Amino acid sequence: MLLTLAGCAGPGGNSGGSPVLYPNAAYKTMGEAAANQHLNQCLSLAQSSGLHPLDSNNSVASGATMGAAVAGVTGAVGGLVFGRGDLNQAIKYGAQSAVVGAAAGGTRGAMSQQPSGTYRQFAQRCAGEKGLDIIGWQ
């Protein structure tokens, strides 16, 4: 059940967030529609230059791996320390903990996706050349 929930929290259609523009003088002069059009051109240019919005190391997979490793080891050690049976029982308890940790870590990874640093820098520089100021990503 937890793995199903983690799968549901996957990346979906989110391409890693979108830039937020500061309404500076250039933005106000060109208007919101034109500013967004310029920004979309910058994002398209970044992608056509071979950059991808999401980091190459998939945050869902890396979060699941980290969660499984931490919870699995913690579960196995906890089973031994608190006397949950013999070594085989501790390993079984560790494996069960790893499944829960993988689901939690994968969900956390899906929720924390951010555009890659190079993609963000490219978009910010391109927007800056058009007079626009990206103040963050959401």
C-alpha positions in Angstrom: 0.0 0.0 0.0 2.8 2.4 0.9 4.6 1.7 -2.4 1.4 2.5 -4.2 1.1 5.9 -2.4 4.7 6.6 -3.3 4.0 5.9 -6.9 1.1 8.2 -6.9 3.3 11.0 -5.6 5.6 10.7 -8.7 6.7 13.5 -10.8 3.5 13.7 -12.9 3.3 16.7 -15.2 5.5 18.9 -13.1 8.6 19.7 -15.0 10.4 20.9 -11.9 8.8 24.2 -11.2 8.5 27.4 -13.0 10.3 30.7 -12.6 8.8 33.7 -10.8 9.5 37.1 -12.3 10.0 40.2 -10.3 7.8 43.1 -11.7 10.7 45.4 -12.5 10.6 48.3 -14.9 11.2 46.1 -18.0 8.4 43.7 -16.9 6.0 46.7 -16.3 6.9 48.2 -19.7 6.4 45.1 -21.7 3.4 43.8 -19.7 2.8 40.4 -18.2 1.8 38.6 -21.4 5.0 39.7 -23.2 7.2 39.0 -20.2 5.8 35.5 -20.0 6.3 35.0 -23.7 10.0 36.0 -23.4 10.3 33.7 -20.4 8.8 30.8 -22.3 11.3 31.5 -25.1 14.1 31.3 -22.6 12.9 28.0 -21.2 12.5 26.5 -24.7 15.9 27.7 -25.7 17.4 26.0 -22.6 15.7 22.7 -23.5 16.7 23.0 -27.2 20.3 23.6 -26.0 20.2 20.1 -24.4 19.4 21.1 -20.8 16.7 19.3 -18.9 14.4 20.9 -16.3 15.0 18.1 -13.8 18.3 17.0 -12.3 19.8 14.0 -14.1 19.8 12.1 -10.8 16.1 11.3 -10.4 15.1 12.7 -7.0 12.3 10.1 -6.6 14.7 7.2 -7.1 17.5 8.6 -5.0 15.0 9.5 -2.2 13.6 6.0 -2.3 17.1 4.5 -2.2 18.3 6.6 0.6 15.1 6.0 2.6 15.3 2.2 2.1 19.0 2.2 3.2 18.5 4.3 6.3 15.3 2.6 7.4 16.6 -0.9 6.6 19.8 -0.6 8.6 18.0 1.2 11.4 15.3 -1.5 11.6 17.9 -4.3 11.6 20.1 -2.7 14.2 17.0 -1.8 16.3 15.8 -5.4 16.1 19.1 -6.7 17.4 19.5 -4.0 20.1 16.0 -4.3 21.5 15.9 -8.1 21.3 13.4 -8.7 18.5 14.6 -12.3 18.1 17.6 -13.8 16.5 19.7 -12.5 13.6 17.2 -13.8 11.0 14.3 -12.0 12.7 16.4 -8.8 12.8 17.1 -9.1 9.1 13.4 -9.6 8.4 12.5 -6.6 10.5 15.2 -4.6 8.7 13.8 -5.6 5.3 10.3 -4.6 6.3 11.6 -1.2 7.5 13.5 -0.8 4.2 10.2 -1.1 2.3 8.6 1.6 4.5 11.7 3.8 4.2 11.7 3.4 0.4 8.1 4.6 0.1 8.7 7.5 2.4 12.0 8.5 0.7 10.4 8.2 -2.8 7.5 10.4 -1.7 9.9 13.0 -0.3 11.9 13.0 -3.5 8.8 13.5 -5.6 7.7 16.4 -3.5 11.1 18.2 -3.5 11.9 18.2 -7.2 13.7 21.4 -8.3 14.9 22.4 -11.7 18.6 21.6 -12.3 21.1 24.3 -11.4 22.3 24.7 -15.0 18.8 24.9 -16.4 17.9 27.6 -13.8 21.1 29.6 -14.5 20.5 29.4 -18.3 16.9 30.6 -17.9 17.9 33.4 -15.5 20.7 34.6 -17.8 18.5 34.6 -20.8 15.7 36.4 -19.0 18.2 38.9 -17.7 19.3 39.7 -21.2 15.7 40.6 -22.0 15.6 42.8 -18.9 13.6 40.4 -16.8 14.5 39.3 -13.3 13.8 35.8 -12.0 13.5 35.9 -8.2 12.8 32.2 -7.6 11.2 29.0 -8.7 7.9 27.4 -7.6 
